[in-house]
Amino acid sequence: MSFLSEIFQSTGDQARLVTTLIAAIIAVVVVFLTQYFNANRAKKEKHIEKIEEMYSALIKMQTLSANLHNEIIKSFNMVEERRRLFDLNDEFVAVSEIAYMLSSLYFTSLTEKLSEIRLEHDKVHSAFVNANTLNDYIDKSEVHKANHSKLYLDLYSDLTVIMKKTMH
């Protein structure tokens, strides 16, 4: 310690030492704060990106589901069109798996409603597979289709709440 007292004997030297130490501490604090705020901003941007992906997947799921229902009604008795209907269903399933993955990773509060949507969709698809006539399909699928629509509205509402929380 005597070494330091010899180097910084004068008051001016001691003042420069204190000033340098304060500047160094401030610089370190600024670096850490900048890193903290940048990390938070990046996390928020990533979350917003995932919300956008989820909205996109939900819109695609809803569109595919509606298209499938409309195509079933248009081409129920056309044997050659049935493969296309199954392809539409397969596309819906693939998109719903993406949405489910996103909900599992980022939006766990939405996972249950996504499962319900998938279940209702499967019931509508099952009504198509097991129906003997178009009227039979329509009778079996209407209740599930209405539930399906309500679930989508609930899901969009929940995702909007998540988005608002993320933006603040």
N, C-alpha and C positions, 0 to 999 in steps of 0.2 A: 504494500500500500504506500510505503514511503516513496516508491518510484513514481507513482501517480501524483503524489503531492509535490514532488520536485518538478515534474513536467508542467503541472498546472498551478504553479505558485501564484502567478498574477491573477487578479480578478478577471481581467479580460480573457485569459486562457480558460478559466473556469466557466465563464459565460459562453464562450464558443463551444466548449464541451457539452454543456447543458443544452444549448441550442441545437447542436448536431444530434444529440440523443433524442430530443423531442421531435426533430424532423424525421429521424429514422423510424421512430415509433409511429408517427403519423403516416409515413409512407407504407409501413407494414400493414397498418389498420386499413388504409385505403385499398391496398391490394386485396386483402381478405374480404372487405365489403364488396368490392367490384366482382370478385369471384363468386361471392354469395348471391348477389343480384343477377349476375349472368346465368348462374345455374338455375335460379328460380325462374327466370324468363325462359330459358330453354325448356325447362320442365313444363311450364305453362303452354308454350308453343307446341310441344309434343302432345300434350293432352288435348289441345284444340284440334290438332291434326287427326288424332284418334277419334274425336267426336265427329269430325267431318267424315271420316271413313265409316263410322257407325251410321250416320245419317244416310250416306250413300248406299250402304248395304241394306238398310231398312227400306229405303225407297225402291231399290231394285227388287227386294223380296216382295214388297207389296205389289209392285207392277207385275212381276212374274206370276204371283198368285192370282191376281185379277185376270191376266192374260190366259192363264191356264183354265180358269173357270169359264171364261168367255169362249175359248177354243173348244172346251168340252161340250158346251151347249151348241156351238156351231157344227161340230163334226162328230157328235156322239155315235151315230150309226155308221160312220165311214171307217171301215176296218183299216184302210191304208193310212189314215191320219192318227190312229191310236199310238203308233211309235213316236210320232212327233209330240204327242201329249205326254208321254213318259219322259221324253227328252226335256220338255219344259219343266216337268216335276224334278228331274235330276238337277237341272240348273238352279231351281229354287233351293233344293237341298244343299247344293254346294255354297250358294251365297249365304244361306242361313247358318252354315257351319262357320263361315268367316265372321258373321255377326256374333255368333256364340263365342268364338275365340276372343274377339274384341271385348265382349262383355265380361268374359272370365278374367281377362288380363287387366282391363281398365275400368269397367263399369259393372262391378259385381251386383249392384242393386237392380240391374236390368236382366240378369240371367234368368230369373224365374219367369218373367213375362215373355222372354224369347222362347223359353221352353214351352210355355203355353201356346204361343203362336205356332210353333212347330207342331205341337200336338193337334191343334185345331186344323192346321193345313193337312196333316196326315189323315185326319178324320174326313176332310173333304175329298182327299185323294182316294181314300178307302171307299167312300160313297160312290165315286166314279167306277172304281174297279169292280165293286160288288153290285152295282145297279144293273137291272135288266132293261130298263127303259129310261128315256130322257126324263120323263116325269118322276120316275123313281129316284133318279140322281138329284133332281132339283129338290124334291121333298126331303131327302136325307141331308143335303148339303146346306140348305138355307140357314138353319140354326147355327151351324158351325161357321158359315161365312159371316154372319152377323157378329158372332163372338170374335172372330178374326179381326174384323174392322175395329171393334171396340178396343181390342188389345193393342192394335197399332196406334190408335189415338193415345192410349195410356202411355205407351212406350215413347212416342214423340214428346209427350208432355214431360215425362221423367227426364228425357235427354235434354230438353230445353232447360229444365231446372239445373241440371249438371253444367250445362254450357254457361248459364248465368253465374253460377258459383265460381266457375273457372275464370270468367272474365273479371271478377272482382278481386 
